[in-house]
Amino acid sequence: MQLRHVDPWSTLKFSLVLSIAMFFVWMVAVGVLYGVLSGLDVFSRVNDLWADLQGTAGEAIVTPSLVFGGAAVIGAVNILLFTALATIGSFIYNLCADLVGGLEITLGERD
């Protein structure tokens, strides 16, 4: 069998769904890491150090909204990049497959 064409529209849909699923995995991982570091008082020490450097007892520099907001922005950028690169990759594969004839795939039946 030869794989000569990958549909860019189906690649876009598949990569979008996969990247959204990975976004949720990313956010859960950030939440777990934040919980562990918060339990170890890392963020309170960073905030205390920042207050000592500023010379005032000001606002906290590391807050949950900052951490999760930054993680959400990074995750959204990853969704866009992954989806775009997968779709562009299917276009490039189709161009290369037109030149060389595609990939040869050998399938076998289970024993």
N, CA and C atoms as a LAMMPS dump frame, in Angstrom:
ITEM: TIMESTEP
0
ITEM: NUMBER OF ATOMS
333
ITEM: BOX BOUNDS ff ff ff
-5.0000000000000000e+02 5.0000000000000000e+02
-5.0000000000000000e+02 5.0000000000000000e+02
-5.0000000000000000e+02 5.0000000000000000e+02
ITEM: ATOMS id mol type element x y z
1 1 1 N 0.84 -1.165 0
2 1 2 C 0 0 0
3 1 3 C 0.898 1.244 0
4 2 1 N 0.401 2.275 -0.581
5 2 2 C 1.104 3.551 -0.586
6 2 3 C 0.217 4.641 0.005
7 3 1 N 0.829 5.439 0.844
8 3 2 C 0.142 6.594 1.407
9 3 3 C 0.541 7.789 0.561
10 4 1 N -0.367 8.231 -0.29
11 4 2 C -0.037 9.29 -1.244
12 4 3 C -0.636 10.638 -0.889
13 5 1 N -1.647 10.675 -0.019
14 5 2 C -2.301 11.942 0.271
15 5 3 C -2.826 11.932 1.703
16 6 1 N -2.572 13.024 2.409
17 6 2 C -3.117 13.246 3.744
18 6 3 C -4.02 14.461 3.644
19 7 1 N -5.272 14.297 4.024
20 7 2 C -6.23 15.395 3.906
21 7 3 C -5.909 16.488 4.935
22 8 1 N -5.609 17.7 4.47
23 8 2 C -5.275 18.775 5.412
24 8 3 C -6.418 19.137 6.359
25 9 1 N -7.66 19.056 5.893
26 9 2 C -8.802 19.388 6.75
27 9 3 C -8.927 18.392 7.9
28 10 1 N -8.772 17.097 7.621
29 10 2 C -8.853 16.103 8.695
30 10 3 C -7.645 16.223 9.621
31 11 1 N -6.484 16.587 9.077
32 11 2 C -5.314 16.824 9.91
33 11 3 C -5.555 17.994 10.847
34 12 1 N -6.165 19.052 10.342
35 12 2 C -6.475 20.223 11.172
36 12 3 C -7.419 19.847 12.302
37 13 1 N -8.482 19.115 11.989
38 13 2 C -9.447 18.738 13.024
39 13 3 C -8.816 17.828 14.072
40 14 1 N -8.066 16.83 13.602
41 14 2 C -7.447 15.887 14.527
42 14 3 C -6.431 16.576 15.421
43 15 1 N -5.581 17.41 14.841
44 15 2 C -4.556 18.083 15.635
45 15 3 C -5.168 19.105 16.597
46 16 1 N -6.272 19.722 16.212
47 16 2 C -6.943 20.664 17.109
48 16 3 C -7.509 19.947 18.33
49 17 1 N -8.175 18.825 18.106
50 17 2 C -8.738 18.06 19.225
51 17 3 C -7.617 17.535 20.121
52 18 1 N -6.548 17.031 19.519
53 18 2 C -5.433 16.51 20.302
54 18 3 C -4.747 17.621 21.096
55 19 1 N -4.574 18.776 20.507
56 19 2 C -3.907 19.861 21.221
57 19 3 C -4.784 20.424 22.335
58 20 1 N -6.083 20.429 22.159
59 20 2 C -6.975 20.869 23.249
60 20 3 C -6.92 19.873 24.405
61 21 1 N -6.876 18.579 24.09
62 21 2 C -6.745 17.572 25.145
63 21 3 C -5.422 17.742 25.889
64 22 1 N -4.361 18.023 25.157
65 22 2 C -3.062 18.235 25.784
66 22 3 C -3.027 19.535 26.598
67 23 1 N -3.849 20.515 26.207
68 23 2 C -3.975 21.744 26.992
69 23 3 C -4.508 21.435 28.385
70 24 1 N -5.526 20.582 28.451
71 24 2 C -6.08 20.233 29.757
72 24 3 C -5.084 19.434 30.584
73 25 1 N -4.315 18.565 29.944
74 25 2 C -3.259 17.834 30.65
75 25 3 C -2.225 18.821 31.192
76 26 1 N -1.867 19.813 30.378
77 26 2 C -0.911 20.849 30.773
78 26 3 C -1.418 21.617 31.997
79 27 1 N -2.681 22.011 31.978
80 27 2 C -3.232 22.791 33.084
81 27 3 C -3.295 21.963 34.375
82 28 1 N -3.63 20.688 34.256
83 28 2 C -3.636 19.822 35.445
84 28 3 C -2.217 19.668 35.984
85 29 1 N -1.24 19.507 35.102
86 29 2 C 0.147 19.377 35.539
87 29 3 C 0.624 20.649 36.235
88 30 1 N 0.26 21.805 35.7
89 30 2 C 0.622 23.07 36.339
90 30 3 C -0.057 23.173 37.706
91 31 1 N -1.308 22.753 37.795
92 31 2 C -2.019 22.792 39.072
93 31 3 C -1.383 21.891 40.113
94 32 1 N -0.981 20.696 39.703
95 32 2 C -0.332 19.777 40.642
96 32 3 C 1.016 20.345 41.09
97 33 1 N 1.79 20.85 40.138
98 33 2 C 3.085 21.425 40.479
99 33 3 C 2.926 22.654 41.381
100 34 1 N 1.932 23.479 41.079
101 34 2 C 1.676 24.648 41.935
102 34 3 C 1.286 24.212 43.339
103 35 1 N 0.452 23.188 43.437
104 35 2 C 0.039 22.7 44.749
105 35 3 C 1.207 22.161 45.557
106 36 1 N 2.1 21.425 44.902
107 36 2 C 3.258 20.874 45.603
108 36 3 C 4.182 21.996 46.064
109 37 1 N 4.484 22.926 45.155
110 37 2 C 5.383 24.022 45.523
111 37 3 C 4.762 24.943 46.564
112 38 1 N 3.465 25.138 46.5
113 38 2 C 2.786 25.951 47.495
114 38 3 C 2.797 25.254 48.849
115 39 1 N 2.644 23.941 48.839
116 39 2 C 2.705 23.183 50.086
117 39 3 C 4.083 23.224 50.72
118 40 1 N 5.118 23.394 49.923
119 40 2 C 6.482 23.506 50.431
120 40 3 C 6.859 24.947 50.779
121 41 1 N 5.901 25.844 50.679
122 41 2 C 6.083 27.273 50.979
123 41 3 C 7.108 27.961 50.084
124 42 1 N 7.263 27.488 48.879
125 42 2 C 8.214 28.102 47.95
126 42 3 C 7.74 29.492 47.558
127 43 1 N 6.466 29.623 47.253
128 43 2 C 5.954 30.907 46.774
129 43 3 C 5.921 31.951 47.886
130 44 1 N 5.617 31.534 49.104
131 44 2 C 5.632 32.507 50.199
132 44 3 C 7.054 32.996 50.465
133 45 1 N 8.035 32.12 50.299
134 45 2 C 9.429 32.544 50.476
135 45 3 C 9.871 33.479 49.355
136 46 1 N 9.441 33.194 48.148
137 46 2 C 9.76 34.089 47.028
138 46 3 C 9.108 35.444 47.256
139 47 1 N 7.875 35.449 47.693
140 47 2 C 7.18 36.713 47.963
141 47 3 C 7.837 37.481 49.105
142 48 1 N 8.275 36.757 50.155
143 48 2 C 8.973 37.42 51.269
144 48 3 C 10.311 37.995 50.816
145 49 1 N 11.022 37.249 49.983
146 49 2 C 12.295 37.737 49.459
147 49 3 C 12.09 38.979 48.606
148 50 1 N 11.049 38.969 47.797
149 50 2 C 10.741 40.133 46.961
150 50 3 C 10.399 41.349 47.826
151 51 1 N 9.649 41.117 48.879
152 51 2 C 9.299 42.217 49.785
153 51 3 C 10.542 42.753 50.494
154 52 1 N 11.459 41.872 50.877
155 52 2 C 12.701 42.321 51.509
156 52 3 C 13.56 43.12 50.541
157 53 1 N 13.61 42.696 49.293
158 53 2 C 14.392 43.419 48.291
159 53 3 C 13.788 44.779 47.981
160 54 1 N 12.479 44.876 48.006
161 54 2 C 11.807 46.142 47.745
162 54 3 C 11.837 47.057 48.96
163 55 1 N 12.002 46.476 50.125
164 55 2 C 12.038 47.28 51.338
165 55 3 C 10.667 47.608 51.891
166 56 1 N 9.635 47.066 51.28
167 56 2 C 8.276 47.298 51.763
168 56 3 C 7.531 45.975 51.809
169 57 1 N 6.486 45.956 52.567
170 57 2 C 5.626 44.768 52.61
171 57 3 C 4.514 44.959 51.582
172 58 1 N 4.882 44.873 50.318
173 58 2 C 3.926 45.126 49.245
174 58 3 C 3.161 43.875 48.849
175 59 1 N 2.664 43.929 47.65
176 59 2 C 1.877 42.823 47.13
177 59 3 C 2.761 41.62 46.817
178 60 1 N 2.139 40.469 46.775
179 60 2 C 2.849 39.241 46.425
180 60 3 C 3.148 39.244 44.927
181 61 1 N 4.318 38.789 44.574
182 61 2 C 4.697 38.761 43.161
183 61 3 C 4.218 37.476 42.485
184 62 1 N 4.198 36.37 43.232
185 62 2 C 3.729 35.094 42.686
186 62 3 C 2.356 34.81 43.275
187 63 1 N 1.348 34.845 42.41
188 63 2 C -0.025 34.579 42.839
189 63 3 C -0.598 33.452 41.985
190 64 1 N -1.645 32.807 42.465
191 64 2 C -2.256 31.752 41.648
192 64 3 C -2.771 32.273 40.304
193 65 1 N -3.304 33.489 40.291
194 65 2 C -3.815 34.02 39.022
195 65 3 C -2.683 34.266 38.03
196 66 1 N -1.528 34.676 38.517
197 66 2 C -0.373 34.872 37.64
198 66 3 C 0.112 33.539 37.082
199 67 1 N 0.217 32.537 37.931
200 67 2 C 0.716 31.232 37.507
201 67 3 C -0.245 30.585 36.512
202 68 1 N -1.532 30.53 36.857
203 68 2 C -2.487 29.869 35.979
204 68 3 C -2.808 30.7 34.741
205 69 1 N -2.763 32.023 34.87
206 69 2 C -2.945 32.872 33.7
207 69 3 C -1.808 32.702 32.702
208 70 1 N -0.577 32.674 33.209
209 70 2 C 0.573 32.443 32.34
210 70 3 C 0.535 31.072 31.703
211 71 1 N 0.148 30.067 32.473
212 71 2 C 0.048 28.712 31.931
213 71 3 C -1.037 28.633 30.862
214 72 1 N -2.138 29.343 31.048
215 72 2 C -3.212 29.342 30.049
216 72 3 C -2.766 30.021 28.757
217 73 1 N -2.012 31.105 28.874
218 73 2 C -1.508 31.783 27.675
219 73 3 C -0.535 30.881 26.927
220 74 1 N 0.38 30.254 27.658
221 74 2 C 1.325 29.334 27.021
222 74 3 C 0.586 28.172 26.369
223 75 1 N -0.425 27.635 27.037
224 75 2 C -1.205 26.539 26.471
225 75 3 C -1.97 26.951 25.224
226 76 1 N -2.524 28.158 25.215
227 76 2 C -3.255 28.636 24.034
228 76 3 C -2.314 28.824 22.849
229 77 1 N -1.121 29.341 23.117
230 77 2 C -0.135 29.488 22.039
231 77 3 C 0.271 28.108 21.51
232 78 1 N 0.424 27.147 22.411
233 78 2 C 0.752 25.785 21.975
234 78 3 C -0.357 25.175 21.134
235 79 1 N -1.607 25.439 21.463
236 79 2 C -2.715 24.938 20.651
237 79 3 C -2.617 25.478 19.239
238 80 1 N -2.411 26.788 19.126
239 80 2 C -2.315 27.401 17.798
240 80 3 C -1.121 26.873 17.017
241 81 1 N 0.039 26.804 17.664
242 81 2 C 1.245 26.35 16.969
243 81 3 C 1.149 24.894 16.547
244 82 1 N 0.683 24.024 17.44
245 82 2 C 0.593 22.603 17.114
246 82 3 C -0.376 22.362 15.966
247 83 1 N -1.52 23.018 16.011
248 83 2 C -2.511 22.854 14.949
249 83 3 C -1.984 23.386 13.623
250 84 1 N -1.375 24.549 13.641
251 84 2 C -0.843 25.132 12.406
252 84 3 C 0.288 24.283 11.838
253 85 1 N 1.202 23.84 12.689
254 85 2 C 2.33 23.051 12.192
255 85 3 C 1.894 21.696 11.661
256 86 1 N 0.916 21.072 12.279
257 86 2 C 0.425 19.786 11.773
258 86 3 C -0.249 19.954 10.416
259 87 1 N -1.023 21.018 10.262
260 87 2 C -1.695 21.264 8.983
261 87 3 C -0.681 21.607 7.889
262 88 1 N 0.281 22.455 8.219
263 88 2 C 1.322 22.782 7.243
264 88 3 C 2.138 21.539 6.913
265 89 1 N 2.368 20.698 7.901
266 89 2 C 3.078 19.437 7.664
267 89 3 C 2.347 18.533 6.699
268 90 1 N 1.013 18.504 6.755
269 90 2 C 0.261 17.677 5.807
270 90 3 C 0.363 18.247 4.389
271 91 1 N 0.364 19.578 4.272
272 91 2 C 0.566 20.185 2.947
273 91 3 C 1.947 19.829 2.392
274 92 1 N 2.962 19.922 3.235
275 92 2 C 4.323 19.606 2.798
276 92 3 C 4.436 18.13 2.432
277 93 1 N 3.813 17.252 3.23
278 93 2 C 3.833 15.832 2.893
279 93 3 C 3.18 15.584 1.543
280 94 1 N 2.043 16.228 1.293
281 94 2 C 1.361 16.037 0.018
282 94 3 C 2.223 16.501 -1.154
283 95 1 N 2.944 17.599 -0.983
284 95 2 C 3.836 18.064 -2.043
285 95 3 C 4.972 17.079 -2.28
286 96 1 N 5.564 16.593 -1.201
287 96 2 C 6.649 15.619 -1.337
288 96 3 C 6.149 14.292 -1.9
289 97 1 N 4.955 13.886 -1.503
290 97 2 C 4.397 12.631 -2.008
291 97 3 C 4.114 12.712 -3.501
292 98 1 N 3.75 13.908 -3.99
293 98 2 C 3.561 14.071 -5.432
294 98 3 C 4.876 13.897 -6.181
295 99 1 N 5.978 14.28 -5.565
296 99 2 C 7.283 14.159 -6.213
297 99 3 C 7.836 12.74 -6.192
298 100 1 N 7.718 12.052 -5.054
299 100 2 C 8.363 10.742 -4.912
300 100 3 C 7.381 9.577 -4.842
301 101 1 N 6.118 9.82 -4.83
302 101 2 C 5.131 8.735 -4.872
303 101 3 C 4.564 8.328 -3.529
304 102 1 N 4.937 8.972 -2.456
305 102 2 C 4.352 8.669 -1.152
306 102 3 C 5.141 7.633 -0.381
307 103 1 N 4.601 7.221 0.765
308 103 2 C 5.228 6.211 1.609
309 103 3 C 4.685 4.84 1.264
310 104 1 N 5.56 3.869 1.244
311 104 2 C 5.121 2.494 1.05
312 104 3 C 4.887 1.885 2.422
313 105 1 N 3.725 1.307 2.607
314 105 2 C 3.353 0.693 3.879
315 105 3 C 2.989 -0.753 3.628
316 106 1 N 3.577 -1.646 4.438
317 106 2 C 3.253 -3.065 4.326
318 106 3 C 2.434 -3.437 5.545
319 107 1 N 1.239 -3.926 5.312
320 107 2 C 0.358 -4.356 6.393
321 107 3 C 0.296 -5.864 6.4
322 108 1 N 0.25 -6.433 7.58
323 108 2 C 0.149 -7.882 7.694
324 108 3 C -0.989 -8.248 8.629
325 109 1 N -1.475 -9.462 8.48
326 109 2 C -2.545 -9.935 9.351
327 109 3 C -1.95 -10.515 10.609
328 110 1 N -2.714 -10.441 11.683
329 110 2 C -2.24 -11.002 12.95
330 110 3 C -2.198 -12.519 12.858
331 111 1 N -1.215 -13.061 13.553
332 111 2 C -1.087 -14.538 13.543
333 111 3 C -2.018 -15.186 14.525
